[in-house]
């Protein structure tokens, strides 16, 4: 396999690995060769384009600061123009698990490096599906964040407005951890104050009514995936695919391709012999597009986005096949434009709509599905992807490292499984695990429907108890809405935890608490319920 364009010196890798510290300490990192690594050439899979940067791209720097060790730069479709992995003077990247078939592109080498076991994690980029299609063909997890939340500084642009830096890993938890490091360490676009940090327990998932070009075997696999998701409690809602698929065609068949010429067009014109013929034809075709066509296509895109988002009203996410078929390298050689275009059927529109996506494998080898969610609802997509993979959701989901987050300590009816939990899950709150307060509190039961606890801090010098509770994470705006709807005598205030930290939590107006039944002896609401004290 022609996976690598540059390898680092093994001695340097060994030295860096031996001294690595941090949450990714010693993990082998492959970097797509359109992303800068200080001291290594960046080629974009075009040797005559090469330059040697002095410093890492911020995305790379963030992973290295967390202990990941760069082992080399990986092959790609030249200038990230392709979904096949064959458009490179360094050679076509064969699928690491299925000889004779394409790796998928443009992040071909990155996916193949992880799938073959040569790397633990890999950086890719994604404009039209380059971080998702190779993941599907190799049975990997590919996380493509909301457009703009990870810096693309130090990345050779393909279409600057839509480019994303992505992560490949075989383990979804590792992919999540690496993306969290990258998002926190290489931020670009600020997160809004109102973000859902979890999918609801029983999400509503949209699927396309029509699935054009989908391989019959893979159609059956997709139907099995949808059925399994429904059996886990998800509500499946069919939607019209038209606005999504029409937008997908705009990326290459419309004037939006002008961004590719803006990125590397002058080089392509000046060095035609250095450029892959198919890549060159795509980029040069955008050179003479009139400006009014771009303005027109942007207006069309906005109309399609409005229609698409309207069709998703009430849905938490959209589930789609990642790619419709898995072509051979010979198939691509026979029809390089047509096969590549078909592979983008379900991926091209995603970044145009600023959606986030998580690509995951299914029970059918080389066939994957992608969970797409609204901008900044990356945590929602991750949770539903976990359902598809049959694993527990990741507790420390990566957007928590980057988005504004508030903690809320609950001790009673809002505990997980209790009657008012839904008030938090409806706000996109994420369960953060059990906690205990410092031993300075009194617990009482209010005579309400449903019953609620009253937690009050005892005066200094008086004996109190530690109260068992839970931590929930939610956005600042969600916490504000929750507080606005909180009925008297309940209120929010500062609560001291067993570790001495103070967080926002439930308390109760003094008069109501004083007249309530004291249940402090039970140390927690669930224990009091189990004892019949409430």
N, C-alpha and C positions, 0 to 999 in steps of 0.2 A: 504493500500500500504506500502511496506517495502522500503520507499524512503530514510529514514535517517539512518546513522550509528552512528553519534554523533550529539547531540544538544548542543549548548552553553547555559549557565545559563541565564534564562530570565532576571534576574536583570542586568547581565553584558550587555546583548543586549540593554536593556532599557537605561542604563547609556550611552553607546556608541552612541545610536541613538540620545539622547537628546543633545549631544555635537558635533555631526557630522557637518562638514563644507566641502564645495567643490562642484564640479559639480555633484557628485553622493550622496550628503548628505542624509543620512537616508535610502537609498535604501537597501533592504534586499538581501544579497548575499549568495547563496548556493555554496559550493565548493566540487567538486568531490573528493572522498577520496583516490585519488592517488596524490593529490596536497597538499603540506604542508601548514598548518595553525599553527602558533606558539602556543604551549600549548595544542593542540588537537592531539590525536593519528592519524597517517596516517597508514591505514591498507591495502590499495589496495584490499579491500574486502577479506582479509585473516587475521583473528585475530592473528594467531601465527606469522605473519610477522610484526606486528605492532611496530612502534616506535613513540616517541613523539618529534617532532622537537622544537627547541628553538625559531625559527623565521619563518616568513611567506616566502613562495616562492615569488620571485620578482613579479610575475603576481598578486598574492593575495595582496602583500604589496602595489602595485600601485593602486589597486581599493580601498583599505582601506584608503590610503592617500587622495583619492579623496572624502571620506565620506561614502563609502559603508560599511555596517555593516554585518559581517559574522554571520549567524545564525546557521550554522551547516555544517557537512560533509555528502555527499550523497553516496548512494549505487551505485554499478557499477558491470559490468562483471569483475570477479576477474582478477587482474593484467591487466585490460583494454584489455582482450582477448575475444572479442565477439562483435556482433552487435545486440544481442537479449535482453539483460538485465535480463537474467534468471540464469546466471552462478555465483551465489553468495551464500555463506553460510548464509547470512543475509536474504535470500529469494529472489524470483523472484520479479522484479518490474513490477507490472501490469500497463498497459496504463492508464494514469490519466483521459482520456476522453472516453475510449472504454473498458469496463470491459471484461476480458478474453483474451485480446490481449496483445502482448508484447509492452513494452515501447520503445524498440530499445536500443541499447547499443553501446559502453560500458558505455556511459554517461547517464545511465538510470535514476538514481535518480535526476540528475541535471535538465534534461528536465521535468520530472514529477513534480518536486518542482515548477518550473515556471508555467507549464500548470495548476496546481491545485491552483495557487494563493498563495502558501506558500512562494514564493520568487519572487523578482522583476527581478533579473538577476542571472545567474548561470555560473560558470566556468565548462567547460568540457575539455576533451582532444580528439584528433582526430589523429589516425594513418591510419585507413582503412575506416573511415566514422563515427566514434563514436561521432563527433560533428554535424553530418548532418542527419543521419538516425533517431535518437531520435527527432530531431527538426521536421522532416517531419511527424512522427507519432503523434506528439502533436500539429501540426499547428503553430509552432514557427519559428522565424528567427534564424538561426545558422550561425555565421560568423567564417569561418576557414581561417586564414590569410595565406599568403605565408609562406612556410616552413622556420622556423628559425628567423622570424622577431620579435617574442615574445620569451623571455627567457623561457626555460624549466627547469631551475635550480629549485630544490625543487619539481620536478615531478618524481614519480616512472616511470622509462622508460618502454615502451612496445617495440618499435623499435626506438632506440635513433635517428637514422638518419632521421626518418620520422615523429616523434611525433610533434604535434602542440597543443598549448593551445587555447581554443575556448570560445565563448560567446553564451549563449542562452538568448533570451528575446522575449516577445510577440510583442513588439513595435520595428519596424526596426530602428527608430531614437534612441531609448534607446540602442539597441544593438550596433549601430554605435558609440554612445558616450562612452559606456563602453569599446569597443575595442580600441578606440582612447586613452583612459586613460591607458589601459594596454600596448599598443604598445609604447607609449611615456615613460611610467614609468618603463617598463621592457624590454628594447631593447636588442637584441642579435646580429642578423645578420645585418650589415649595408645596408642601401638602396643605390642603384646606383644613379648616378647624372642624369640619363635619365629615367624618370618615367612618364607614362601617368597618369594624375590626374583626368581624366574624360573620359567617353565614348563619341564617336561622337553623334551628334543629331539623326542620323539614322544609328545605328550600324549594322554590319554584324554579324549574329549569326549562328554558325554551330549547326547542330543536326545530330544524328546518323541515317544512312539509315535503320539500323536494330535495333530493340529494343527487344533483347531476354529476355524471362522469364517475360515480363511485363504483369501484370494482364489486361484482356481485358477492364474492366471498367476504369482502370487507363490509358490505352492506349488512350482511348477517351478523358480523361481529359488532357493528355499531348498534344494531337492534338489541343484541344481548346486553350491551353496556347500558343502554337506556332502560331496559327491563330491570336490570340489577339495581340501577339507581332508584327506580320507582319502588322496588321492593324494600329499599332502605328508608322509604318515607318521603322521597322527593315527589313533587307534583310536576308532571311533564306537560308542557304546553306547546303545541305546534305553532310555528309562525311562518310567515311568507319570507322566502329567501331572496326575493327579487331585489330589494334595495341594497342588500349586502353584496350580492353577486354583481350587480351593476356597478357598485362602487369599486369592487375589486378590479374590474376591467379598466377603470380610469388610471390605475397606477402605471400601466405600461402602454395602453392603447390610447391614452389621452395626453394632454399637455403637461401633466404632473411629472412626466419623465424628464422635463426640462431641468429638474433639480439634479439629475445625474450628469447632465452636460455641464451644469454650473460647477459641479464638484471636480470633475477630471477631464472635461471636454477639451480644454486647450491642450492638455498633454496628449490626449488621444489623437487630435488633429496633427500635432507636431511629430508624433511617433507612431504612425499607423502600423509599421512593421513589428512594433513591440506589443501590440494589443491583440488579444484573442479575436478572431474575425466576428464571432457572434456578439461578443461584448461590444466591440467597436461599432457594429451596425446599430445596436440599440442606442448607444450613447450619441453617435453622430446624427441619428435620426431626429434627435431633440434640438439640434443646433439652430435650425432655422424656423422653429415654431414661432408664430407671431404672438406677441404678448396678450392680445385679446383672447386667444384661445385658452391661455392659462387662467385668465380671469373668469372666462365662461365655465371652464371645468371646475374651478373652485366653487363657483355658485351651484353647479350641479351637485358637487360633492356635499355641500351643506344641505341641500334639499334631501339627498339620499340619507344623510346622517339623521336628519330630523325624522324621516319616515322610519328608518331602522330602529331608532331609539323609542319611537312611539310604539312600534310592534313589540318591544320588550317591556313595556309598562307592566308592572306587577311581577315581572320575573327577576330572579336574583342573578341569573347567569344564562349564557347561551352555550350549549354543548354541540360541537361539530366534529366531523372527521378532520384530522390534521391534514391529511393528503388523500386524494381519491384513488391512487394506485401507486405501485412501486415498479418503476421502469428499470430495465436493464441498461447497462452502459451502451450496448448496441442500439437499443431503442432511441436513446438520446442522439447518438451519432447519425441515425437515419432521419431524425426530425428534431433538431436542437431547439427550435423556437416553439413548436407545437407542444412537445412533451413538457418543456419547462412551464409553458403557460398553463397547461392542465394542472400541474402540481400546485399552482397558486390559487386554485379555485376557492379554497376555504381559508386562505391565509392573507391574501392581498388586502382585504378591506380592513383588517384589524387595526393597524396603526393609523390608517386614514381616519378612523373613528376614535382614535386615542384610547382604545380599549387595552386592558391588561389581559394576559393569557398565561395559562399553565398547560403545557403539553405533557401527557402521561401515556404510558403503554397500556395495552389491553391484553385479553387472553389470546388474541390472534397475533402471531409473530409479525413484526415490522409494521403493524397497523396501530396507530395511536389516535387518541382523541384529544381535543383541546377544550378547556373550559375558559370562556371569555367573560369578562365582567366589565362594568362601567369604569371610567377613569377613577383611579385611587381606591377601587374596591378589590385590590389585589388579595387581601386576606379572604374575601368571600370566594374568589376563584380557587385559592389554595385549599380551603375547607371542602369545597365540592370535589376538587381533584382527589383529596384524601378519601372521600366516600367512594369514588370510582375505583381507587386502588385497594379499597378494603382495609384501610389503616385508620388509626385514631388521628384526629387533627393535631397538628403541631401546636403545642401550647405557646411557645415563643415565636409566633408567626412573624415573618420578617418585617412587615410594615410597622410593627410596634417599635422597631429600632429607628425608624425615620419619621413617622407621622407624629403629630402632637397627640399625646395620650394622657388621660387622667385615670387615677385609681379610685375605686369606690369599694369600701369595706362594708359588707352586708352580714347580718347576723340572724335573720329570721325568715320572713315570708319571701324574700328575694334570693334565698339560698338556692343552689341548683336542685331542681326537682320539687321546689316548693311552689305554692299557688301563684306568686307574683313574679316568678322568674321571667315570665314572658315580657314583662315591662322592660326588662333589660335587653333580652335578645331581640326585641323589636327595634331597639335603638342601635343594633349592631355591636353590642357589648360582648366582650370576650372573657370567658371564665379564666381566672388567673391562679386558681388553686386555693387550698385551705390556709388560713392564718389563725393566730391567736392574739388577742389583745394583751397588753400589759396587765398585771394583776391588780388593777386599780378601779374596777368597774362593778356595777350592780346590774343584774338582769331581772327584768320584770315582764309580766304578760299583760298586755292591754286587752280590754274587753271589746274587741273590734271584729269585723267580719271581712276577710279572714282574720284570725288572731295575729297580732303583731307583737314583737318584743319591744321593750323600752330599755335602752342602754343608757346609763348615766354614770358619770365619773364620781367616785366617792370623795368626800373632802379629805384633804391631807391629814394623815394620822389615823384615819379610819381604815378598817379592814375591807378589802375588796377581793374580787376574783378575776381570773383570766377567762375571757369569753371566746369560745370557738366561733369562727366566722369564715368568710371567703372573700377573696379579692376578685374584683371585676375590673376590666380595662375598657374604657370608652373614650370617645373623642370629647373635647371640651364642649362643643355644641350639643352633643347628646347628653352630657351631664347637666348642662343648663336646662334642656327640655325636661329632663327627669326631675330636677329640683322644682321647676315651675309647676309640675303636676303633683307634687308631694302633698298629701293631705295632712292637716293638723291632727294630732299634736306632733307628728313626725317632722324631723328636720335633719339637715346635714351639718356636720361639724368636724373638728379635728379629733381623730381617734389615735391613741398611742398603741402601737403593736408591741409584741413581746421583745422585738429586737431594738426597741427604743425609737423607731421611726414613727413619724406622725403622718397620717393619711386622712383623706376625706372619708367619713363614714356616717352611719346612722346614729342619731341621738334622739332624745325625746324631751319635749317641754317639761320642766320640773314638776309642775302641779299634777299633770297626768301620770307621770312616772311614780310619784309618791303614793298615789292612791291605787296603783296597780299591784297585782299579786307578785311577790318576790319569788323568783325561781333561780336565784344565783347559785344555789347549791348544785344545780345540774351542770353548770359550766357551759351551757350552750343550748340553743333552741331545739336542735334535733334530739338531744338527750332528754330534754324536758317533754317533748312530744312522745318519745318512746316510753317515758315513765307515766304518761297520762296526766302530767301536771298542767297541761294547757288544754 
